[in-house]
């Protein structure tokens, strides 16, 4: 009789549910959305970077309190809704859409609809993450086990996250814009982000999620809001192990930060302009200027500012500058500017008469269609304008912006509106491989707008010999939004990953010149017209990440 009571008592203890498990999904789902919004504030543009290190822990705790796979999917999906609602809020910057000649309310509704669509799209990955975390047999600590549960909690969750965010998300099959991964929130923490030069941006995401896992396990052990993890393989007591994990990870991050600080100092010393030529005659400092015309989307599409006025604007900005390379933004040379006496002619004249090189975004008409491209104009008169080494074609097109179901657009969108949407007006083609521009100083790796968010694409250019990285973009579509800061964040990571100077040239700002350490040497004001001047170097050494073609 007593033994039966003991067994029943033990069984009751084992089956005892936590308060989070007893809580209805109707409370968990809104809570997950709110926590997701908080994590979204860590994104570039909001600058609360430290939230990334603790903001994912609430989702992990909520998943431990889920009673079914369906509940876990709901919690993960709504957490994704909250995160992307904040971090992708720059989509709302599409409004007003007056340049499409649509009513203001229609423009606001269209921007809102695109925002919601992309929130739902990107949240698919969070739902998949939640389902995988819920379904895996997990145990506390870092060590796996040959007996069920097999998988160590912190390492397994971090690997799942990196797989979804850095392999699935950037893939063309997913058709997304990998623009707001957690790692980008740390772009101002220079000493910490230096690790990406070794293993790429995914390793920083891995460390961030790893820390969140340790935080979540700590709360599970000491506050018991949900079911605790199974026993550790290392046989440490659960609470001791939770503290041990945090201390070990904190020590690793401290050492990585110390190493990163030394790397930043070393790079800054080696890129010092005054002594650069003496240290390495092959990498002399080269004066470079970014011309920011600040021509709004409405001015361009509605031709409020005439092509002749735009030509005169850039002509005045580019005259008599103490720079050997001029950079102009995406699409500045279009069909209107390719006529005799247009901007193309002006830039060619500046290049030859002032002995400068000019890198400018262009819209090219080829035999197979139109291409978003960039040209390198050289003072060498023997170099043809469209020679392969002087023309770069875009590799990754913007979904629905440069690539779209043309037939559907032609049938559903009114003609006056359709004519102003690039993907419906003309069929854009993309390059089949990466092409470098051949400057007299070295090779230039070009990227156009969203291509800057693809680490493998930029690293491939460096592996092929790019000594300088340049991105040309036109962000006027999104007016004043956080997209500008997110582009800068991506530029910082690409510079650090590849150990190269990186130049961002935009139409309405912000433009920037970024050192190989990730330090932003110069940055322009958004919505202002002017010139950004600084010196860069064409560098040759490759980082471990830029050598790893499989990364």
Secondary structure as UniProt FT lines:
FT   HELIX           2..15
FT   HELIX           19..22
FT   HELIX           25..40
FT   TURN            41..42
FT   TURN            44..46
FT   HELIX           49..53
FT   TURN            54..56
FT   HELIX           57..64
FT   HELIX           69..87
FT   HELIX           89..94
FT   HELIX           98..100
FT   HELIX           104..135
FT   STRAND          138..139
FT   STRAND          151..152
FT   HELIX           153..163
FT   HELIX           164..168
FT   TURN            169..170
FT   TURN            172..175
FT   HELIX           182..186
FT   TURN            187..188
FT   HELIX           190..193
FT   TURN            194..195
FT   HELIX           196..199
FT   HELIX           201..223
FT   TURN            233..234
FT   HELIX           238..270
FT   HELIX           273..279
FT   HELIX           281..283
FT   STRAND          286..292
FT   HELIX           297..301
FT   TURN            302..303
FT   HELIX           307..318
FT   TURN            319..320
FT   STRAND          325..333
FT   HELIX           335..337
FT   TURN            340..341
FT   HELIX           343..353
FT   TURN            354..355
FT   STRAND          357..366
FT   TURN            367..368
FT   STRAND          369..377
FT   TURN            381..382
FT   TURN            385..386
FT   HELIX           388..390
FT   STRAND          391..393
FT   TURN            400..402
FT   HELIX           406..412
FT   HELIX           415..418
FT   TURN            419..420
FT   HELIX           422..425
FT   STRAND          437..438
FT   STRAND          443..448
FT   HELIX           449..453
FT   HELIX           455..463
FT   TURN            464..465
FT   STRAND          468..473
FT   HELIX           476..478
FT   HELIX           483..498
FT   STRAND          502..506
FT   STRAND          512..514
FT   TURN            516..517
FT   STRAND          520..523
FT   TURN            526..527
FT   STRAND          530..536
FT   HELIX           544..547
FT   TURN            549..550
//
